Every structure is written in structure tokens, then in C-alpha cells.
Amino acid sequence: MDGRPYIGRFAPSPSGHLHFGSLIAAVASFCDAKSNHGTWLLRIENLDPPREVEGCADDILRTLEGFGLVWDNVVQYQSKRHHLYNSALHKLKGLGMTFECACSRKDLATVGGLDFYPGTCRNGISHYKEEKSIRFQVSKSFIENVTYDDLVQGSQNMLKSALGDFILRRADGYFAYHLAVVIDDAEQGITNIVRGADLMDSTPRHLLLQDALSFKSPLYAHIPLAYNIMEDKLSKSTKAFPIQIQNAPNQIYDALKFLGQSEVGIDSPENMLSQAIHQWDISKVPKSSNTYWT
């Protein structure tokens, strides 16, 4: 920390209901913030309207409240923050750090570039298309190796050259997650990000953008992912079962156990979280987990 008051956040997408993996991330970020006498913000990441499920945003709010996970200040919605993303995109363009790309997924698949962008349009578009994405030119960054100390996973080091030029605004006009989350975290003054380890691959890209835009980088803590017997990674994309308010005490108990925290008694969600905050220790969170939940 650099002396700033602790500000954490939970930022779910309304593409599905909250599941046990979501609860683990919410409980971890909430307890870490409150144990540090900090603020816990809620942001709904509704950048991608085609993937939104009607009613999910409101259901997320009701579910969090039912689990005693009450946020500070007003809820922020990414759909209302496009002016901030446009401003940042304009600044990056002025710095010479972006370029237009006319490559479709089909185009990139033919050259093996779906996982790593091969730089096809970096020096100019070779074929005309009306719809073009905007990419961040990684090679323009002054950072060579992207390094940071993760509060759960330990020291991380990734070569900048291994990241590829990533998209900031898609060809359909929608802003990309990487740009939006960096702008939102900076604008909201986020100092600590506690989230799932499935987002670790995104963090080096976020650090590059933060440096390019002269933002202070928050501290990161990536918690392990939960699995269950019948499903792969517990995520909305695998249709993980939604958590239920009527089962909140038991599910909070399981979440804290998964996070390696000292045992709390089954009680109201508020009392359980109060006890969890009092004895929260992020150093006890495991780096990985083979735990399976039925």
C-alpha cells in the first residue's frame, strides 16, 4: 500500500446468476476490505449487451444483500461509463499506442493467431473492412517484463512479448474488458483487487495499460477456483448452479472453509461475516485447490 485508504471492489457480470465461485470471490474481497477498515464497492460489468441475461443484474444485488454482503456507496454500471473509455482510448491513440485492426477471428485462425495476435495490421491494414477493432500496441510500452507480487499467488513475471497486441474496442463497437476494468478501477480509486485466478492472465495487460495511462496500480490477490464433481470450472459459462439465499449460512461457511480461514459458527450471514472479518488472514488463502463441491 502507498498510504491510500483501502478501497476494494466486487465486479460481477450480469451474464448469469451468482454461483459458488462468485460467492468465494465476493466473500474474499469483502472480508479483505473490511478487515483493513476499507471500503467495498460494487460494479456491474455490463459491457456486452448480447451476453446479458435479463433480470440478472437486479438478482445479483438481491443475492448479495441476502448473503449479508452489503456494498458501500452507489452501484456503478459500466454501460453508463462509455465516455470514460472513449477518453482513455483517445489518450492512448494520441500516445501512438493503438492501431486499427481489420482481422476477423476467421482471418486470425488461418495464421494461428487466436491465442496470440501475430501483428497482422500493426503497420497498416492490408485489406479494407468497414468494421475494425482497436488494439493496444504492446511493443510501444516502456515495460519489458511485467512483474508484480500477488498477495496469494506470490511473485509473478511475464515477458511483454508473450502478451500480444490485445483489443481495446471490438469491431462491433463494444469496449473490451481490459480497457474498461482499468479505467473503472482507476476512476474509483481501487487500491486492492481480490478476484479469481482465472483472471491472472489479464493482469499483465492491465498493468501495461495502467502504466501507459499513468495510473497507480492496485495490489492484486488471485484466489483459487472452485470445481464440483459434475462440472468443470464453476463459472456462468458452464451453467454452474446459482447460490440460494435460503442456504446462505451454509454456503458462507463453505466459502470461508475453501478460503482456508478459521472456522465460524453457523449463524445469520451478518454475524458469520462479522466473525470472518475479525479473523480474516489473506496469507491463509491457498494458491490452488483440489476441493470439489457437490
RODO-2510 file (C-alpha; in nm, 4 decimals, decimal comma):
residues 294
     n   res          X          Y          Z
     1     m     0,0000     0,0000     0,0000
     2     d     0,1136     0,3570    -0,0637
     3     g    -0,0762     0,5281     0,2155
     4     r    -0,4080     0,5476     0,0319
     5     p    -0,7187     0,4307     0,2188
     6     y    -0,8116     0,0746     0,1226
     7     i    -1,0778     0,0566    -0,1497
     8     g    -1,1771    -0,2854    -0,2810
     9     r    -1,4477    -0,3989    -0,5186
    10     f    -1,6564    -0,6859    -0,6469
    11     a    -1,7405    -0,6671    -1,0163
    12     p    -1,9758    -0,9395    -1,1437
    13     s    -2,1125    -0,9629    -1,4959
    14     p    -2,4910    -0,9960    -1,5424
    15     s    -2,4431    -1,2809    -1,7896
    16     g    -2,5705    -1,5261    -1,5287
    17     h    -2,6710    -1,5624    -1,1652
    18     l    -2,4168    -1,5727    -0,8842
    19     h    -2,2760    -1,9203    -0,8223
    20     f    -2,0455    -2,0664    -0,5577
    21     g    -1,7337    -1,9456    -0,7390
    22     s    -1,8803    -1,5938    -0,7431
    23     l    -1,9552    -1,6202    -0,3715
    24     i    -1,5970    -1,7174    -0,2916
    25     a    -1,4669    -1,4099    -0,4747
    26     a    -1,7266    -1,1835    -0,3126
    27     v    -1,6592    -1,3126     0,0395
    28     a    -1,2818    -1,2877    -0,0059
    29     s    -1,2891    -0,9318    -0,1412
    30     f    -1,5461    -0,8217     0,1188
    31     c    -1,3574    -0,9664     0,4165
    32     d    -1,0215    -0,8363     0,2957
    33     a    -1,1624    -0,4856     0,2558
    34     k    -1,3465    -0,4768     0,5861
    35     s    -1,0611    -0,6348     0,7845
    36     n    -0,8463    -0,3460     0,6599
    37     h    -1,1132    -0,0902     0,7629
    38     g    -1,1681    -0,0246     0,3943
    39     t    -1,4478     0,0471     0,1509
    40     w    -1,6083    -0,2288    -0,0565
    41     l    -1,7606    -0,1172    -0,3866
    42     l    -1,9917    -0,2986    -0,6251
    43     r    -1,9625    -0,2608    -1,0011
    44     i    -2,1851    -0,4349    -1,2538
    45     e    -1,9746    -0,5141    -1,5601
    46     n    -2,2412    -0,4946    -1,8302
    47     l    -2,0169    -0,4139    -2,1257
    48     d    -2,1581    -0,6787    -2,3563
    49     p    -2,5372    -0,6471    -2,4031
    50     p    -2,5693    -0,9599    -2,6239
    51     r    -2,4388    -1,1734    -2,3335
    52     e    -2,6555    -1,0173    -2,0633
    53     v    -2,9366    -1,2229    -1,9112
    54     e    -3,2483    -1,0199    -1,8445
    55     g    -3,3038    -0,9574    -1,4741
    56     c    -2,9620    -1,0877    -1,3666
    57     a    -2,8227    -0,7511    -1,2565
    58     d    -3,1080    -0,6973    -1,0103
    59     d    -3,0877    -1,0600    -0,8973
    60     i    -2,7167    -1,0166    -0,8212
    61     l    -2,7945    -0,7193    -0,5958
    62     r    -3,0701    -0,9081    -0,4118
    63     t    -2,8498    -1,2125    -0,3665
    64     l    -2,5569    -1,0171    -0,2258
    65     e    -2,7853    -0,8412     0,0205
    66     g    -2,9359    -1,1734     0,1211
    67     f    -2,5881    -1,3053     0,1955
    68     g    -2,5027    -1,0025     0,4119
    69     l    -2,2580    -0,8710     0,1513
    70     v    -2,3654    -0,5076     0,1566
    71     w    -2,1636    -0,2681    -0,0544
    72     d    -2,0616     0,0904     0,0194
    73     n    -2,1700     0,3878    -0,1939
    74     v    -2,3746     0,3623    -0,5142
    75     v    -2,3549     0,0718    -0,7563
    76     q    -2,1625     0,1569    -1,0729
    77     y    -2,2674     0,0216    -1,4146
    78     q    -2,0161     0,0020    -1,6963
    79     s    -2,2879     0,0737    -1,9512
    80     k    -2,3030     0,4286    -1,8135
    81     r    -1,9287     0,4906    -1,8294
    82     h    -1,8574     0,4823    -2,2042
    83     h    -1,7440     0,8445    -2,2025
    84     l    -1,4566     0,7491    -1,9724
    85     y    -1,3489     0,4648    -2,2001
    86     n    -1,3652     0,6885    -2,5074
    87     s    -1,1477     0,9483    -2,3345
    88     a    -0,8856     0,6886    -2,2404
    89     l    -0,8873     0,5446    -2,5910
    90     h    -0,8306     0,8930    -2,7328
    91     k    -0,5374     0,9467    -2,4965
    92     l    -0,3757     0,6156    -2,5904
    93     k    -0,4206     0,6984    -2,9594
    94     g    -0,2507     1,0337    -2,9022
    95     l     0,0412     0,8497    -2,7425
    96     g     0,0754     0,6316    -3,0517
    97     m    -0,0056     0,3176    -2,8561
    98     t    -0,3068     0,1929    -3,0543
    99     f    -0,3777     0,0791    -3,4077
   100     e    -0,6796    -0,0292    -3,6086
   101     c    -0,7168    -0,3954    -3,6959
   102     a    -0,9418    -0,5419    -3,9667
   103     c    -0,8706    -0,9063    -3,8781
   104     s    -1,1674    -1,1293    -3,8017
   105     r    -1,1442    -1,4438    -3,5900
   106     k    -1,1543    -1,6412    -3,9155
   107     d    -0,8634    -1,4377    -4,0527
   108     l    -0,6560    -1,4946    -3,7403
   109     a    -0,7396    -1,8644    -3,7262
   110     t    -0,5776    -1,9149    -4,0672
   111     v    -0,2455    -1,7840    -3,9312
   112     g    -0,2732    -1,9385    -3,5844
   113     g    -0,3362    -1,6053    -3,4133
   114     l    -0,6423    -1,6687    -3,1970
   115     d    -0,4356    -1,7144    -2,8807
   116     f    -0,1590    -1,4712    -2,9736
   117     y    -0,2108    -1,1828    -3,2149
   118     p     0,0586    -1,2080    -3,4868
   119     g     0,0718    -0,8345    -3,5612
   120     t    -0,1021    -0,8534    -3,8994
   121     c    -0,2313    -0,4927    -3,9005
   122     r     0,0290    -0,3385    -3,6732
   123     n     0,1953    -0,1468    -3,9566
   124     g    -0,1212    -0,0775    -4,1541
   125     i    -0,4359    -0,2560    -4,2628
   126     s    -0,3695    -0,4872    -4,5552
   127     h    -0,7340    -0,5273    -4,6592
   128     y    -1,0310    -0,2940    -4,6223
   129     k    -1,3150    -0,3701    -4,3862
   130     e    -1,5691    -0,1201    -4,2608
   131     e    -1,5704    -0,2651    -3,9094
   132     k    -1,2351    -0,2513    -3,7361
   133     s    -1,1207    -0,3191    -3,3829
   134     i    -0,8689    -0,1064    -3,1942
   135     r    -0,5717    -0,2818    -3,0374
   136     f    -0,3112    -0,1782    -2,7821
   137     q     0,0372    -0,1969    -2,9310
   138     v     0,2245    -0,3806    -2,6583
   139     s     0,5675    -0,3113    -2,8076
   140     k     0,5163     0,0628    -2,7508
   141     s     0,5111     0,0151    -2,3742
   142     f     0,8289     0,1068    -2,1869
   143     i     0,7855    -0,2011    -1,9653
   144     e     0,9857    -0,5070    -2,0732
   145     n     0,8973    -0,7720    -1,8187
   146     v     0,5634    -0,7427    -1,6426
   147     t     0,6258    -0,8209    -1,2755
   148     y     0,4119    -0,7915    -0,9649
   149     d     0,3721    -0,9529    -0,6241
   150     d     0,0398    -1,1309    -0,5918
   151     l    -0,0806    -1,1422    -0,2311
   152     v    -0,1940    -1,5031    -0,2763
   153     q    -0,0003    -1,6446    -0,5709
   154     g     0,3353    -1,4829    -0,4943
   155     s     0,5838    -1,3201    -0,7328
   156     q     0,4731    -1,3099    -1,0974
   157     n     0,6846    -1,2400    -1,4033
   158     m     0,5723    -1,2389    -1,7674
   159     l     0,7566    -1,1296    -2,0792
   160     k     0,5805    -0,8413    -2,2505
   161     s     0,6436    -1,0111    -2,5830
   162     a     0,4289    -1,3067    -2,4718
   163     l     0,1118    -1,0966    -2,4420
   164     g     0,0369    -0,9912    -2,7977
   165     d    -0,1456    -0,6758    -2,9055
   166     f    -0,4809    -0,7010    -2,7298
   167     i    -0,8157    -0,5467    -2,8216
   168     l    -0,9379    -0,2284    -2,6522
   169     r    -1,2527    -0,1783    -2,8594
   170     r    -1,4122    -0,4550    -3,0592
   171     a    -1,5096    -0,4313    -3,4251
   172     d    -1,8778    -0,4246    -3,3231
   173     g    -1,8119    -0,1047    -3,1249
   174     y    -1,8263    -0,2551    -2,7760
   175     f    -1,5390    -0,1727    -2,5409
   176     a    -1,3180    -0,4602    -2,4316
   177     y    -1,2943    -0,5763    -2,0721
   178     h    -0,9247    -0,4910    -2,0444
   179     l    -0,9759    -0,1216    -2,1144
   180     a    -1,2952    -0,0794    -1,9148
   181     v    -1,1755    -0,2501    -1,5983
   182     v    -0,8515    -0,0487    -1,5885
   183     i    -1,0380     0,2799    -1,6338
   184     d    -1,3036     0,1879    -1,3765
   185     d    -1,0521     0,0781    -1,1139
   186     a    -0,8507     0,3980    -1,1552
   187     e    -1,1538     0,6274    -1,1570
   188     q    -1,2969     0,4600    -0,8461
   189     g    -0,9626     0,4727    -0,6654
   190     i    -0,9365     0,0953    -0,6221
   191     t    -0,6287     0,0041    -0,4197
   192     n    -0,6794    -0,3735    -0,3817
   193     i    -0,8271    -0,6267    -0,6219
   194     v    -0,9213    -0,9686    -0,4863
   195     r    -1,0559    -1,1892    -0,7653
   196     g    -1,0441    -1,5380    -0,9153
   197     a    -0,7255    -1,6892    -1,0502
   198     d    -0,8935    -1,7286    -1,3910
   199     l    -0,8193    -1,3572    -1,4391
   200     m    -0,4449    -1,3841    -1,3704
   201     d    -0,3690    -1,3879    -1,7434
   202     s    -0,5428    -1,0495    -1,7715
   203     t    -0,3390    -0,8795    -1,5005
   204     p    -0,0173    -0,8195    -1,7036
   205     r    -0,2267    -0,6477    -1,9709
   206     h    -0,3927    -0,4329    -1,7062
   207     l    -0,0551    -0,3365    -1,5629
   208     l     0,0649    -0,2279    -1,9084
   209     l    -0,2442    -0,0112    -1,9573
   210     q    -0,2118     0,1393    -1,6100
   211     d     0,1464     0,2349    -1,6826
   212     a     0,0590     0,3795    -2,0250
   213     l    -0,2180     0,5933    -1,8725
   214     s    -0,0050     0,6958    -1,5694
   215     f    -0,2383     0,5221    -1,3226
   216     k    -0,1269     0,3823    -0,9887
   217     s    -0,1563     0,0053    -0,9978
   218     p    -0,3604    -0,1639    -0,7255
   219     l    -0,2416    -0,4640    -0,5292
   220     y    -0,3676    -0,7963    -0,6650
   221     a    -0,4714    -1,1166    -0,4911
   222     h    -0,5899    -1,4023    -0,7105
   223     i    -0,7803    -1,6701    -0,5233
   224     p    -0,8081    -2,0339    -0,6395
   225     l    -1,1023    -2,1594    -0,8392
   226     a    -1,3648    -2,3992    -0,7131
   227     y    -1,4734    -2,7086    -0,9010
   228     n    -1,7500    -2,9560    -0,8487
   229     i    -1,7904    -3,3189    -0,9431
   230     m    -2,0404    -3,2743    -1,2246
   231     e    -1,8976    -2,9604    -1,3828
   232     d    -1,5722    -2,8124    -1,4971
   233     k    -1,4666    -2,4712    -1,3613
   234     l    -1,7536    -2,3161    -1,1664
   235     s    -1,8497    -2,0308    -1,3917
   236     k    -2,1564    -1,8990    -1,5643
   237     s    -2,0235    -2,0324    -1,8924
   238     t    -2,0560    -2,3882    -1,7576
   239     k    -2,4024    -2,3208    -1,6156
   240     a    -2,2927    -2,3555    -1,2514
   241     f    -2,5816    -2,3780    -1,0122
   242     p    -2,6944    -2,0399    -0,8684
   243     i    -2,6479    -1,9860    -0,4962
   244     q    -2,9687    -1,9590    -0,2928
   245     i    -3,0367    -1,7003    -0,0209
   246     q    -3,2186    -1,9580     0,1934
   247     n    -2,8953    -2,1569     0,2120
   248     a    -2,6716    -1,8547     0,2768
   249     p    -2,5252    -1,9586     0,6170
   250     n    -2,4090    -2,2985     0,4917
   251     q    -2,2687    -2,1563     0,1716
   252     i    -2,0827    -1,8778     0,3543
   253     y    -1,9399    -2,1445     0,5859
   254     d    -1,8228    -2,3479     0,2837
   255     a    -1,6754    -2,0402     0,1145
   256     l    -1,4699    -1,9477     0,4206
   257     k    -1,3528    -2,3080     0,4562
   258     f    -1,2497    -2,3103     0,0910
   259     l    -1,0542    -1,9881     0,1517
   260     g    -0,8581    -2,1514     0,4345
   261     q    -0,9995    -1,9271     0,7066
   262     s    -1,0638    -2,0110     1,0706
   263     e    -1,3959    -2,1813     1,1292
   264     v    -1,7020    -1,9734     1,2114
   265     g    -2,0255    -2,0965     1,3660
   266     i    -2,3409    -2,1301     1,1574
   267     d    -2,5416    -1,8164     1,2293
   268     s    -2,7007    -1,5314     1,0373
   269     p    -2,4964    -1,4216     0,7326
   270     e    -2,4229    -1,0879     0,9008
   271     n    -2,2894    -1,2480     1,2192
   272     m    -2,0855    -1,5024     1,0286
   273     l    -1,9248    -1,2354     0,8124
   274     s    -1,8561    -1,0171     1,1156
   275     q    -1,6659    -1,3026     1,2763
   276     a    -1,4881    -1,3827     0,9490
   277     i    -1,3747    -1,0215     0,9120
   278     h    -1,2362    -1,0211     1,2650
   279     q    -1,0165    -1,3257     1,1992
   280     w    -0,9506    -1,2793     0,8264
   281     d    -0,5971    -1,3661     0,7156
   282     i    -0,5260    -1,3486     0,3424
   283     s    -0,1999    -1,5379     0,3927
   284     k    -0,4105    -1,8475     0,4714
   285     v    -0,5796    -1,8476     0,1310
   286     p    -0,4373    -2,1435    -0,0673
   287     k    -0,2708    -2,0850    -0,4029
   288     s    -0,4675    -2,3650    -0,5623
   289     s    -0,7373    -2,6076    -0,4672
   290     n    -0,8349    -2,9615    -0,5492
   291     t    -1,1504    -2,9195    -0,3457
   292     y    -1,4665    -3,0494    -0,5118
   293     w    -1,8168    -2,9439    -0,4175
   294     t    -2,1344    -3,1359    -0,4908
***
